[in-house]
Amino acid sequence: HDAAAVLEVGGLAKFYRGDLGGADALFARVANTLSNAGEKSALTARFLNLRGMVAFSGGKLVEANGYYTAAAELAEKHASQHALALYRGNLGGVALELGHYRQALIALTRASRDLGRMGRVTELVSVLCNLATLYVRLGDLDTGEKLRAESASLAKRGGNQQVLAYLAFLAGDIESKGERHRQATDCY
């Protein structure tokens, strides 16, 4: 497991430098070694999640969905509730992008419930943001706005400017879909 930790750090360094292929190669090495050994553990789930992160960043959404699904399934039995909530949040985000709204709704709802219960505000902000986006896409503007406002309130407290910028655009989308074009323009 020490070797896995070293490979994880190396993979994350490559990931943050934009070397997605290099990062995935390191993450795959650990995931494949664990899988070939028949190990179903929190560590296996973690490396599947990391491979999902790389695939998502590289625009390989179907592949990311597979990794995130496998990570969440393993985490249900072998990982902490926090890890499970994070993996579900990631799964919900990619499912949203793929248009798999049922899968996104289930994963994001569970993740938001669990992260909220744990008081994990930083992670909860992005999950609520994705959940708000999902409801807007489904046409439920009231629920979308409620979740957007909740996410914005938490993001302001945490100083998450990136999420706040996205939420301003989402507010504009909500106003536009509600035929309030002047308000939409103000949001954009």
N, C-alpha and C positions, 0 to 999 in steps of 0.2 A: 504493500500500500504506500510505502515511501516513494517507490518509483512512480507510482500513479500521481502522487502529489507533485513530483518534479515535472513530469510530463504535462500535467495540468497547467502549471505555472508557465512552462514553455509554450504551450498551446495558446494560453491567454495572451502572452506577449506577442505571439505571431498574429493572433486575431486582432488585437488593438493596433497593430502596425499595418493592418490591411492584408496580411498574408493568409487568406482564407484557406487555401490549399494546404499550406504548411500546418496551420492550426488543426484542420480536420485530420490530417495524417497522424498527428500526435494523439488527438482524441480517439481516433479510430483504432489506433494501436492498443490503447488501454481497453477500450470497449470490446474489441475483438478478443483480446487476451482473456478478459473476464468472461465473455460469452463462451469462448471455447473451453474454458475451465468449468462451465456450467454454473458459474456464480450469478445468482440473482440477489442483488444487494442494493443498498443505498448508493454505493460507489458506482455500480453499473448504471443505475438510474441517472446519476449525476453526469456521467460521461455521455450517455444518450442525449441528455438535455443539452450538453455542450455541443454535440454534433448538430442538434437541432438549431441551436443559436447560429452556428456557422452556416448551415444550409439556408436559414431564413435570411441572413445578411447577404448571402450570395444570390438571393432571388429564387432559390430552389424550394418553393413553398410546399409542394407535395412531399418532398423528401423531409423537410422540417416537420411537417405534420406527423409523418410516420415516427420520427425520432421522439417528438414531444409526447405522442400517444404512448409509445413504449415506455418512456421515462415515467409518465404519470401512472401507468399500470403497475410498474415495478415499485414505485414509491408508495402506492397504496398499502403494500405489504411490508416494505423493507425500509422506508425512509421516515424522516420526521414529518410532522404535519406541516411545518413551515416549508420544507422542500417540496412536498406534495402540492401545496398551494401555489408555489412559484411555478412548478411545472405545468399545473393546470392553467395558470395565467398565460404562460407562453403558448400552450396548446390553443387556448381560446383566441389569442391574438392572431395566430396563423390561420386558424379555422375561419375567423372573421375575414381575413384577406382572401381566402379561397372561396368565400361565399357559402361556407358550410355553417349556416346560421344556427341550426339546432345544436351541433357540436360546440360551437362558440358559446351559445347561451348556457349550456350545461357547465362547461369548463369555467367560464368567467363568473357565473353565479356562485359556483362552489368556491372558487378562488377568492372572490370578494368577501364572501361570508367568513371564510377561514382566516384570511389576512386581517379583516376587521376585528374578529374575535381575539386574534393574537396581538392586536394593536400595532401591526406592521404597516404604518402609514405610508412610508416611502414606496413600498411595493404596491400598496392598495391604490395609490393615485393612478398608476398606469392601467391597472385592471379596471377601475371604474371608468376611466377614459375610454377604453375599448368597449366596455359594456354600454356606455352612453352612445358611442358610435353605432353599435349593433342595433340598439333600439331606434335610433334615427333612421338607419337603413331599412328597418322593418316598418317604418311609418308611425311608430309610437313616439311622437314628438314630446308629449308631456313627460313620459318616463325618461326619455333621452335627455331632456333639459334638467330634470331633477338630478340625474346621475352626473351630468356635466357640471352642474353647480356644486355638487358635493365634491367631485374630483377637483374642481377649481379651488374650492375653499381649502382643501387639504394641500394642494400644490402651492398655494400662496403661503401657507404656514411653513412649508418646507423649502420655499424659494425655488421651486422647480420651474424655471423659465421656459424650458423647451415644451413641457406639457401645457403650461399656461398659453403659450403661443398656439399650439394645436387646438386647445379648447376654445380660444377666441374664434378660430375658423369654424369649429363645430357649432358654436353659438350662431355664427352667420348662416351656416347651413340650416339650422333649426328655424331661424327667422325667415329665411328664404322659402323653405318648404311650407311655412305657415303663412305665406303670401305677405310678409312684412318686409318688403324690399328695402325700405329706407333704414330700418333697424339692422337688416342684414349687412348693408353697406357699411354702417358704423362699426359692426363687429369685424369686418374684413379689414 
